[in-house]
Amino acid sequence: METFDQIISWLVDLIWNTPEAMPAMVVILLAFGIYITVRLGFIQIRRFGHGLKVVTGFYDDPEDEGDINHFQALTTALSATVGIGNIAGVALAIHYGGPGALFWMWVTALFGMAIKYTEVTLAQEYRGTNPDGSVSGGPMYYIERGLGENWKWLAVAFAISAAICAFLTGNAVQANTVADVMKTDFQIPVWITGLITASLVAAVVLGGIKRIGKVTSRLVPFMGILYVLGALIILLINYEDVIPSFVAIVSNAFNPTAGALGVGSGALIFTLSYGVQRGLFSNEAGQGSAPIAHSAAKTDQPVREGVVALLEPFIDTLIICTMTGLVIISTGAWDMHHKSSVDPTADIVSYTYTQTSGGTGQAGDAPVLYFENGLPTNGEMTHYEAPVDTMFSDVSYNTPFNGRIELAPRQNEDGYRGVTVYSSDGTQLNNLYGGVVQNGAPLTSAAFERGLAPIIPGGGYLVTFAVLLFAISTSISWSYYGDRAAQYLFGFESIFWYRLAFVGMHFFGAVVTLTTIWAFGDVMLGLMAFFNIIALFALSGVAYKITKKYFENPDV
């Protein structure tokens, strides 16, 4: 198992982090976005209004082939993309890359709109009809039908990656996130949360895309409006800081400073890389998932669904991610310490130390970090790579920590295997309390808590509620992506069994530790994007011809 973990970790680094400064996968996706934007004449700007016209139902025809209308197709795809990336991903980018990372997320979204348009237009063009009259589409279909039988191996490779990714990243990881939040915030056992969310997911996904479309068409607008409304209230309260926040975002994009309390290098390539990566992860442009949902839309014109799809990165990144980023920056939450309990053994906590006269210097001595009045005296303790503020022994923050933290080094020298905390009287402590820099969803939660504090307490629970809705909706939509991939691989009869297994995996994901599963899902997601981008480059000429022919019609 340890060998398997190492292989998966190596693959994740190879696909998403090589080279480290600007990963090749990110460069390829962004390069296609720039290329197709120029080739289609900045269609995401020129035809944005047409997309709004289509999604509002102007061209809806119940007699057209398909399963759901344009709006339902959009909300189904959005329910998969609007999620943890909008809450945690933005915070991660700002933590490491500083405010300027948000600017590069905007740039990525602009080109991502053209990518989404292209892959969805192709999915509509090459979709197929099932025995029951429903439709199926996505990269596996436009690879096989657009590139020919000789490329079927690539279609199969994409479908395998999509089926596994849906099972893991789009399902088990989402369930685990919800269960972990409910246990941390409300002490609800993970199996209870897993049972409830699995039941909710089952009630929707077993009804197929039509039920999924009906649910997401109500759920996505509700959760999006609620989250954005909360952010807008904070920005109104902090209205004096909104313009300076925009200035900081733009100025730091080209002349960046380091991230939170000096985390990161402060180099332009570092800020750009984090912004681009988080932007692509957030809106999923080029990953090949959204075309599967959009291919179910009722239309006889592929371009009409394509212009609907280009709205996704705009809503996901340019609206929702921007709201998150502005709240984090305008409240100052990204660059300050927040009161929090600290698990000294957590992976996000690290230590450096210098040997003191307290040790003998022999090989058997355990490294020790000593504390006086809550501060380390012979080294440093960091949380998300930023130094911690004063540590306390009690949750009331009344007793500064005096004592020591004994560290047992790992064999591979990447951290500490054993971390044991003792107060000065010899009492062993499980947790410390104090000021730490936050990251991910906890940072966003802290920003909402701080931002809403002048009018209501507990503002961070809005983020908790958003995480719950976003994670469940993501599972619902990814179930459809997975069952279409299973259908392509094993036939129409496999759909029902895939859905049953999907629900079972959702419960399993809620109750187990998912470090390796999360990483394995990231590998499959990377492979999806890689296989899909090959087809998009190869079929870009087809997308151009379809687009040109459609917009030559004077009635459009």
C-alpha positions in Angstrom: 0.0 0.0 0.0 2.9 2.3 0.8 4.3 1.7 -2.7 0.9 2.4 -4.3 0.7 5.7 -2.3 4.1 6.7 -3.6 3.2 5.9 -7.2 0.0 7.9 -7.0 1.9 10.8 -5.4 4.5 10.7 -8.2 1.7 10.7 -10.8 0.0 13.7 -9.2 3.2 15.7 -9.3 4.0 14.6 -12.8 0.6 15.6 -14.2 -0.2 18.7 -12.2 3.1 20.0 -10.8 5.7 19.4 -13.5 7.6 21.7 -13.9 6.8 23.3 -10.6 7.1 26.9 -11.7 4.4 26.5 -14.4 3.0 23.0 -14.8 2.9 21.7 -18.4 -0.8 20.7 -18.0 -1.7 24.3 -17.1 0.3 25.7 -20.0 -1.4 23.3 -22.5 -4.9 24.2 -21.3 -4.2 27.9 -21.3 -2.4 27.7 -24.7 -5.5 26.1 -26.2 -7.7 28.8 -24.6 -5.6 31.5 -26.2 -5.5 29.8 -29.6 -9.2 29.0 -29.8 -10.1 32.5 -28.6 -8.1 34.1 -31.4 -9.4 31.6 -34.0 -13.0 32.1 -33.1 -12.6 35.9 -32.9 -13.1 36.4 -29.2 -16.4 34.6 -29.3 -16.8 34.7 -25.5 -17.1 38.5 -25.8 -18.9 39.0 -29.1 -21.5 36.3 -28.5 -22.0 36.7 -24.7 -25.3 38.4 -25.2 -26.5 35.6 -27.5 -25.7 33.1 -24.7 -27.9 35.0 -22.3 -30.7 35.1 -24.9 -30.5 31.3 -25.4 -30.3 30.4 -21.7 -33.4 32.5 -20.9 -35.4 30.2 -23.2 -35.8 32.4 -26.3 -34.9 29.4 -28.6 -36.4 26.6 -26.4 -38.4 24.0 -28.4 -39.8 21.0 -26.5 -39.8 19.1 -29.8 -36.0 19.3 -30.2 -34.0 16.1 -29.5 -32.6 16.1 -26.0 -33.5 15.5 -22.3 -33.4 18.9 -20.6 -33.7 22.6 -21.6 -30.7 25.0 -21.9 -31.1 26.4 -18.4 -31.2 23.0 -16.8 -28.1 21.9 -18.8 -26.3 25.0 -17.6 -27.3 24.5 -13.9 -26.4 20.8 -14.1 -22.9 21.7 -15.3 -22.6 24.6 -12.8 -23.6 22.4 -9.9 -20.5 20.3 -10.6 -18.1 23.3 -11.1 -19.4 25.7 -8.5 -18.1 24.1 -5.3 -15.1 23.7 -3.1 -12.9 25.4 -5.6 -14.9 28.7 -5.3 -14.5 28.6 -1.5 -11.2 26.9 -0.8 -9.4 27.3 -4.2 -9.6 31.1 -4.2 -8.3 31.2 -0.6 -5.5 28.9 -1.5 -4.4 31.1 -4.5 -4.4 34.3 -2.3 -2.7 32.6 0.6 0.3 31.6 -1.5 0.2 34.0 -4.4 -1.1 37.1 -2.8 -4.1 39.3 -4.0 -2.6 39.3 -7.5 -3.5 35.6 -8.0 -7.1 36.6 -8.3 -6.3 38.7 -11.4 -4.8 35.7 -13.2 -7.9 33.7 -12.2 -9.9 36.3 -14.2 -7.6 35.9 -17.2 -8.0 32.2 -17.1 -11.7 32.5 -16.9 -11.8 34.7 -20.0 -10.0 32.0 -22.1 -11.8 29.3 -20.3 -15.1 30.6 -21.7 -13.8 29.9 -25.2 -12.6 26.4 -24.2 -16.1 25.6 -22.8 -17.8 26.9 -25.9 -15.6 24.7 -28.1 -16.0 21.4 -26.2 -19.7 21.8 -25.6 -20.4 22.7 -29.3 -18.5 19.6 -30.3 -20.3 17.4 -27.8 -23.6 18.6 -29.2 -22.5 18.0 -32.8 -21.4 14.4 -32.2 -23.8 13.2 -29.5 -25.8 9.9 -29.9 -29.3 8.7 -29.1 -29.9 5.8 -26.7 -32.5 2.9 -26.9 -34.9 4.8 -24.6 -34.8 8.0 -26.7 -32.5 9.8 -24.3 -29.2 11.2 -25.6 -25.5 10.8 -24.6 -22.5 12.9 -25.5 -19.2 14.2 -24.4 -15.5 13.9 -25.3 -15.6 10.1 -25.8 -18.2 10.6 -28.5 -16.5 13.5 -30.3 -13.2 11.7 -30.2 -14.5 8.5 -31.8 -16.9 10.1 -34.2 -15.0 13.3 -35.0 -11.5 11.7 -35.3 -12.5 8.3 -36.5 -12.3 4.7 -35.4 -8.5 4.8 -35.2 -8.8 7.1 -32.3 -11.3 5.0 -30.3 -8.5 4.1 -27.9 -8.3 7.7 -26.9 -12.1 7.8 -26.4 -12.0 4.7 -24.2 -9.1 6.1 -22.2 -11.1 9.3 -21.5 -14.2 7.3 -20.5 -12.2 5.2 -18.1 -10.7 8.2 -16.5 -14.1 10.0 -16.3 -15.8 7.0 -14.7 -13.2 6.7 -12.1 -12.8 10.4 -11.4 -16.6 10.7 -11.0 -16.6 7.8 -8.5 -13.8 9.4 -6.5 -13.2 13.2 -6.9 -16.8 13.9 -7.9 -18.3 11.7 -5.2 -16.3 10.2 -2.4 -14.2 13.3 -1.8 -17.3 15.5 -1.7 -19.0 13.2 0.8 -15.8 13.2 2.9 -15.7 17.0 2.9 -19.3 17.3 4.1 -18.8 14.6 6.8 -15.6 16.3 8.1 -17.2 19.7 8.3 -20.3 18.4 10.2 -18.0 16.5 12.6 -15.8 19.5 13.2 -18.5 22.1 13.5 -21.4 20.2 15.1 -19.8 16.9 16.4 -22.1 14.8 14.2 -20.7 11.3 13.6 -19.5 10.8 10.0 -21.6 7.7 9.4 -24.8 9.7 10.2 -23.8 12.5 7.8 -22.8 9.9 5.2 -26.2 8.1 5.5 -28.1 11.3 5.1 -26.2 12.7 2.1 -26.1 9.3 0.4 -29.8 9.1 0.7 -30.2 12.6 -0.8 -27.9 11.8 -3.6 -29.7 8.5 -4.3 -33.1 10.2 -4.4 -31.8 12.4 -7.2 -29.4 10.4 -9.3 -31.5 7.3 -9.5 -34.0 9.4 -11.4 -31.6 10.2 -14.2 -30.7 13.5 -16.0 -34.3 14.8 -16.0 -34.5 14.7 -12.3 -31.0 16.0 -11.9 -31.9 18.9 -14.2 -35.0 19.7 -12.2 -33.1 19.7 -8.9 -30.1 21.6 -10.0 -32.2 24.3 -11.8 -33.6 25.1 -8.3 -30.6 24.3 -6.1 -27.8 26.1 -8.1 -29.6 29.5 -8.3 -30.5 29.3 -4.6 -27.0 28.4 -3.3 -25.3 30.9 -5.7 -27.6 33.8 -4.8 -27.3 33.1 -1.1 -23.5 32.9 -1.2 -23.1 36.0 -3.4 -25.7 37.9 -1.3 -23.6 37.2 1.9 -20.5 38.4 0.1 -22.2 41.6 -1.1 -23.4 42.5 2.4 -19.8 42.2 3.6 -18.5 44.4 0.7 -21.2 47.0 1.5 -20.1 47.0 5.2 -16.5 47.4 4.1 -17.2 49.6 1.1 -14.2 51.8 1.8 -11.9 48.8 1.2 -13.4 47.5 -2.0 -11.7 49.9 -4.4 -8.3 49.5 -2.6 -8.8 45.7 -2.9 -9.3 45.9 -6.7 -6.1 48.1 -6.8 -4.2 45.6 -4.8 -5.4 42.7 -7.0 -4.3 44.5 -10.3 -1.0 46.0 -8.9 0.1 42.7 -7.3 -0.7 40.8 -10.4 2.3 42.4 -12.2 4.4 43.4 -9.2 3.5 40.8 -6.6 4.5 40.6 -3.0 4.6 37.4 -1.1 1.4 35.7 0.2 0.1 35.6 3.7 2.7 36.9 6.2 5.5 36.3 3.7 4.4 32.8 2.5 5.7 32.1 -1.0 8.4 33.7 -3.1 6.6 36.9 -4.2 7.8 36.2 -7.8 5.5 37.0 -10.7 5.6 33.4 -12.1 4.6 32.1 -8.6 1.5 34.4 -8.4 0.6 33.7 -12.0 0.9 30.0 -11.6 -1.3 29.8 -8.6 -3.9 32.0 -10.1 -4.0 30.1 -13.4 -4.1 26.7 -11.7 -6.9 27.6 -9.3 -8.9 29.3 -12.1 -8.8 26.2 -14.3 -9.6 23.9 -11.3 -12.5 26.1 -10.4 -14.3 26.3 -13.7 -13.1 23.0 -15.1 -12.5 24.4 -18.6 -10.9 21.8 -20.9 -11.4 18.9 -18.5 -14.2 17.4 -20.5 -16.8 17.0 -17.8 -19.2 19.8 -18.6 -19.7 18.7 -22.2 -21.3 15.5 -20.9 -24.1 17.5 -19.2 -24.5 20.1 -22.0 -24.9 17.3 -24.6 -28.3 16.4 -23.0 -29.8 19.8 -23.8 -32.8 20.0 -26.2 -31.6 21.8 -29.3 -30.9 21.2 -33.0 -28.1 23.8 -33.1 -24.9 22.8 -31.4 -23.7 26.4 -31.2 -26.7 27.4 -29.1 -25.6 25.1 -26.3 -22.0 26.2 -26.8 -22.8 29.9 -26.1 -24.7 28.8 -23.0 -21.6 26.9 -21.8 -19.4 29.9 -22.2 -21.4 31.6 -19.4 -20.1 29.0 -16.9 -16.6 30.3 -16.3 -18.1 33.8 -16.1 -20.5 32.8 -13.4 -18.1 30.4 -11.6 -14.9 32.5 -11.6 -15.7 36.1 -12.6 -18.6 36.3 -10.2 -18.5 33.8 -7.4 -14.7 33.5 -7.1 -14.4 37.2 -7.3 -16.9 37.7 -4.5 -14.9 35.2 -2.4 -11.6 36.9 -3.2 -12.9 40.4 -2.4 -14.3 39.3 0.9 -10.9 37.7 1.9 -8.9 40.7 0.8 -11.2 43.6 1.9 -11.5 42.1 5.4 -7.8 41.6 5.7 -8.4 38.0 6.7 -5.9 36.6 4.3 -2.9 38.3 6.0 -3.6 38.0 9.7 -3.7 35.5 12.5 -7.0 34.0 13.6 -7.9 32.3 16.9 -8.1 28.6 16.3 -7.4 25.3 18.0 -4.2 23.7 16.6 -3.5 20.0 16.3 0.3 19.8 16.7 0.4 16.5 14.7 -1.5 17.9 11.7 0.2 17.9 8.3 -0.3 21.6 7.9 1.8 22.3 11.1 5.6 22.1 10.7 8.6 22.8 13.0 12.2 23.9 12.8 14.5 23.8 15.8 18.0 24.2 17.1 19.5 21.8 19.6 19.8 23.4 23.1 21.8 22.4 26.2 18.7 20.4 27.2 19.9 17.5 25.0 22.9 15.3 25.2 23.6 15.5 21.5 23.5 11.7 21.2 21.6 9.9 18.4 18.8 8.9 20.7 17.8 12.4 21.6 14.4 13.5 20.4 14.4 17.0 18.8 12.6 19.4 21.1 11.0 22.8 20.5 10.7 24.7 23.8 8.0 27.4 24.5 8.0 30.3 27.0 4.9 32.5 27.4 3.4 30.9 24.3 6.3 31.5 21.9 9.0 29.1 20.8 12.5 29.9 22.1 14.7 27.6 20.0 13.0 27.4 16.6 9.7 28.0 14.8 6.3 26.5 14.6 4.3 27.2 11.4 0.7 26.7 10.3 0.2 26.7 6.5 3.9 27.7 6.3 3.3 31.0 8.3 4.7 31.4 11.8 2.1 31.0 14.6 1.3 33.7 17.1 1.2 33.1 20.8 0.1 29.6 21.7 -2.2 28.9 24.7 -2.8 25.7 26.7 -6.6 26.3 27.1 -9.5 27.1 24.8 -10.2 30.3 26.8 -6.9 31.7 25.6 -6.0 32.6 29.2 -2.9 30.5 29.9 0.1 31.0 27.5 1.7 27.7 26.7 4.9 26.9 28.7 6.5 23.6 27.9 7.9 21.6 25.0 7.0 19.8 21.8 9.0 16.6 21.3 9.5 15.6 17.6 10.4 12.2 16.3 11.8 12.6 12.7 10.4 10.5 9.8 12.7 8.2 7.9 12.2 10.1 4.7 13.0 13.5 6.4 9.8 15.2 5.1 8.3 15.9 8.5 7.8 14.4 11.9 6.4 10.9 12.6 5.6 11.6 16.3 4.7 14.9 17.9 4.1 15.0 21.6 3.2 18.1 23.6 4.0 18.6 27.3 3.2 21.5 29.5 5.9 22.7 32.0 4.3 20.6 34.8 4.6 17.5 32.7 0.9 17.3 31.6 0.5 15.9 28.0 -1.7 18.1 25.8 -3.6 17.0 22.6 -4.3 20.5 21.3 -2.9 24.0 21.6 -4.8 27.3 20.9 -3.7 30.5 19.5 -3.3 32.8 16.5 -2.7 31.1 13.1 -2.9 32.0 9.5 -5.7 30.1 7.8 -5.9 28.7 4.3 -8.5 27.0 2.1 -12.2 26.9 3.3 -11.2 27.9 6.9 -9.8 31.1 5.6 -12.9 31.9 3.6 -15.0 31.0 6.7 -12.8 33.3 8.9 -13.3 36.1 6.3 -17.1 35.8 6.4 -17.0 35.6 10.2 -15.0 38.8 10.4 -17.0 40.5 7.6 -20.5 39.8 9.0 -19.5 40.4 12.6 -20.8 44.0 12.7 -24.4 42.8 12.0 -24.6 39.1 12.9 -22.4 36.6 14.8 -21.5 33.3 13.3 -21.0 34.5 9.7 -18.6 31.6 9.1 -21.6 29.2 9.2 -22.7 30.7 5.9 -19.6 29.2 4.4 -20.3 25.9 6.2 -23.8 25.8 4.7 -22.4 26.7 1.2 -19.8 23.8 1.5 -22.7 21.4 2.3 -24.8 22.5 -0.7 -21.9 22.8 -3.1 -20.5 19.3 -2.2 -23.9 17.5 -2.5 -24.7 19.3 -5.8 -21.3 18.3 -7.2 -21.9 14.7 -6.4 -25.3 14.8 -8.1 -23.9 16.2 -11.4 -20.8 14.0 -11.4 -23.0 10.9 -11.1 -24.3 11.7 -14.6 -20.8 12.2 -15.9 -19.8 8.9 -14.6 -22.8 6.9 -15.7 -22.5 8.3 -19.3 -18.8 7.2 -19.3 -19.9 3.7 -18.0 -22.5 3.5 -20.7 -19.9 4.3 -23.4 -17.7 1.5 -22.0 -20.1 -1.2 -21.1 -23.4 -0.4 -22.7 -26.8 1.2 -21.8 -27.6 -1.5 -19.2 -24.6 -0.6 -17.1 -26.1 2.8 -16.1 -28.3 1.6 -13.3 -25.6 -0.5 -11.7 -23.1 2.4 -11.9 -25.6 4.6 -10.2 -26.1 2.1 -7.4 -22.3 1.7 -6.9 -22.0 5.5 -7.0 -24.4 5.9 -4.0 -22.6 3.2 -2.1 -19.2 4.9 -2.7 -20.7 8.2 -1.5 -21.4 6.6 1.9 -18.0 4.9 1.9 -16.3 8.2 1.2 -17.9 9.9 4.2 -16.6 7.4 6.7 -13.0 6.6 5.6 -9.8 8.6 5.3 -9.3 9.6 1.7 -5.8 10.8 1.2 -4.9 8.3 -1.5 -8.4 8.3 -3.0 -8.2 12.1 -3.4 -4.8 11.9 -5.1 -5.9 9.0 -7.4 -9.0 11.1 -8.4 -6.7 14.0 -9.2 -4.6 11.7 -11.5 -7.8 10.7 -13.3 -8.9 14.3 -13.6 -5.6 15.2 -15.1 -5.8 12.3 -17.6 -9.3 13.5 -18.6 -8.0 16.9 -19.4 -5.0 15.6 -21.3 -7.0 13.2 -23.5 -9.7 15.9 -24.0 -7.3 18.7 -25.0 -5.7 16.4 -27.7 -9.2 16.1 -29.3 -10.0 19.8 -28.9 -6.8 20.8 -30.8 -7.6 18.2 -33.5 -11.2 19.2 -33.9 -10.8 23.0 -33.6 -11.3 23.3 -37.3 -14.7 21.6 -37.1 -15.8 23.9 -34.2 -14.7 26.9 -36.4 -16.8 25.7 -39.4 -19.9 25.0 -37.3 -19.6 28.4 -35.6 -19.1 30.3 -38.9 -22.1 28.6 -40.5 -24.4 29.2 -37.6 -23.7 32.9 -37.2 -23.9 33.5 -41.0 -27.7 32.9 -40.6 -29.3 36.4 -40.5 -32.1 35.1 -38.2 -29.7 34.3 -35.3 
